[in-house]
Amino acid sequence: MKKSLNCLWLVAVLLVGLFPSAIRGQSDGQPKPLADRILTVIPPKLVPTDTFTPLLPIPGLKINRYTPHYTPSSETLFGQASQVVFYRNVWGLEFATTGLRQIELMFRRPDGSEVNKHFYYMVYRIRNFGKSLSYDVVKEQLEKEFIKYELQRDKIEDGRPAVGPEKFRPLFSLEGWVHVPGGEMQQVAYLDSYLPEVAKAIQRREDPNLKLHDQLEIQSVEIPLSVNDDDPGIWGIAVWENVHPRLNFISTYVSGLTNAYRIDIDSEANQILRRKVLKLNFWRSGDSYLPSKDNVIYGIPFTDVPTEQIEICRRYQLPGPQFHVTMTNPTIDGEFTLVDVNAAVDLETLDCPGLVTLADGKLPESIVEALTNLNFEVDESAAVTTRVPGKKWTFDIAFNGGQRTLNVHFVPQYWEKEGKGVRFLRSLDYFWVYR
């Protein structure tokens, strides 16, 4: 008996020596370390086109358009207002997550009976590395009115980011598709819910020593400036309830990670503000029975079957090819995009009528309409010159009493036609969209 006790004591000593960090992690109240590749880290994506809105009509400003007899059109109020470029500073936060998970919790009713409820949740981390884009106004020649905007990256003032948020005010949306009677697919969407008791139960499951801020708590927590990859950041949790048990082709949208936005013009010349949000894609293999036992897999299901490839494009609403219409401006270095126009590729046939129209030397109606909404005088019969077949064209347009050359670029975003199916051009686990 004494020999057996000695053996057990020796085994315990060996275990402590082999796994000291694990023993300490359980006893000193520190958050447990995450294994490699458990945490998906997504850095902010800031692009210069997020920092200005070019040549849009000024909201609320009604201007008569006319051609003067003795002065250039560019010197009229309409001409000057049409050349205004609005600049803004943008910032971005780093987002990291352990993925989309499910949990089933038991609740007790007032009559003493018990009921199980199913929830989706996402544990995430926020860090601020001071990433930003801003402008310094430079007047190169003091005797002239012309000024220039110089782009600055990650500008720091007094040891703090010159541009950026102090707190994270998020909005999480869970969206996907479900089979309805008749075999058709229906899109569903859910906003995250304020469920503090559920959040506490999930924290006990994930890591009792790691504070997970719920939907309201995290909005009052100041985000410290991170200087290296060892900084802990701020941790939070998003929770969704009453989610359809057959949910599949899942995407979560996270807003509040950046202040970037774009302004689109609709067919009635209304300006629509679209905020930049992060989209993370998941898929679930399973059915409506015991949904919490099914794994929710990060990313999208890939396939070599053309019909299934097109179905993936449709269900995840993967942005298709666009026409980028560009021009130059003296206050911005190089070419900039005037407007992005959906190339309207037919997902059934994968044909693009706009490409055919441009190849015939004409402007597609969608480009004419987009430029007209920006107050450009567009001649529908303008001759279009092909620069790179199937990729780039140019045409001249009247602009403030003169002419400017505009470029049209055909740019695939996340997929392009290949044979009878599509070819995915980049990772589709996550990307940024404007909505």
C-alpha positions, 0 to 999 in steps of 0.5 A: 500500500505504501509503495502504491502511494509513493507511486501516485505521489511521484506521478503527481510531481511529474505532472506538475513539472510537465504542465506548470503553466496549465496548473498555474492557469487554473489557480491564479485566476488568469485567462487560459491561453488560446491554442494556435489558429483558434483566434482569427485576427482581422486587421482594419482595411483602410483605403484612400477612396474611403477618405473623400467623396468626389463631385457629388451634388451638395445636399440641400443646395438648389442651383440653377444650371445655365451657360453664361455668355462671357465667363466659363461655366466652371465659374458659375455657382453650379460649376464651382459646386460641381468641383467640390471634393469632401475630405474626411478622416477615417480610422479602423479597429482590429477585430478577432474572434474564436468563431460562431458557436452554439449553446443550449441552456436550461431555464426554469419557468415560474411554475417550476418547469424547465425549458431548454433554449438555443443560442448562437454566440460569438466571442470577440476581441477589439484592439486599437493600434492607431490605424487611420488615414487623415489629411494635412492641408498644404498651400504650396504657393502662398500667393495662389489660392490652390491648396493640396491635401496630403494623405497621412497614415496613422498620425500620432499627436501627444502620444495618442492617435490623432484620429480614432475612437475611444470606445467600441459601439458595435452592432452585430447582425446574423443572416443566412438562408433556410429551407421553407416548405416547397424546397425553396430558400428564404433569407432570414436576419437577426440582430444581437440581443441584450441577454446578460445572464446568457452572456455570463453562462457563456463566459463560464463555459468559455473561460471564467477568468476572461471578462466578456463584455455584453452588448451594453457593457462594452460601449462604456469601456475605453479602448487602450492603445495597443503597441504589440501583439501581446496586448490583451485588448477588450473582449466582448460577446454577441448573442442571438436568440430564436434563430431558425434551426435550419439556418445555413449559408451564414454571415455575420456583419459587424459595424462599429469597427471603422467610421468609413462610408460611401455615398451612392446615388439612386435612380431618383438622384437621392444620396444613400449613405452606406457604412463600411462593415465587416462580413464574416462567412460560415456554413453549417452541415446539419439539420434541425435536430439537435442544432447545437451539436452541429459544427458551424464552420468558418468560411464557405463550402468550396466545390468544383460543380458549376451550379453549386459555385453559382449557388454559393455566389448567390447565397453569400451575396458575393460582390460581382464584377464592377465598372469603375469610372475614373478621372483625375483631379488636381487636388488628388495625386493620380486617378480616382474613382468617380463612381462604381457601377454594378456590371450586372453579370447574370448569375444564370448565364454569367453573361455581361451585357455591359461588356458587349455594349462597350465593345461596340463603342457605346456607353451602357445605360447604367454608366450614363445614369450614374454619371448623370446623377453626379451632374455630368453632362453625358452624351449617350452617343459619345464614342467609346475607345477600347484601350484593353479589350474586355478590361479598359475603355475611355471616352470624352465628356463635357465638364465645366465648359471643357472636356475631360477624358474618363476611364472605364475599368471592368474589375472583378471583385471576388469571382469571375466567369470561368467556363460554365462556372466561376473562379473565386479570386481570393479568400472568402472567409471575410471581407468588407462591404458597404451597406 
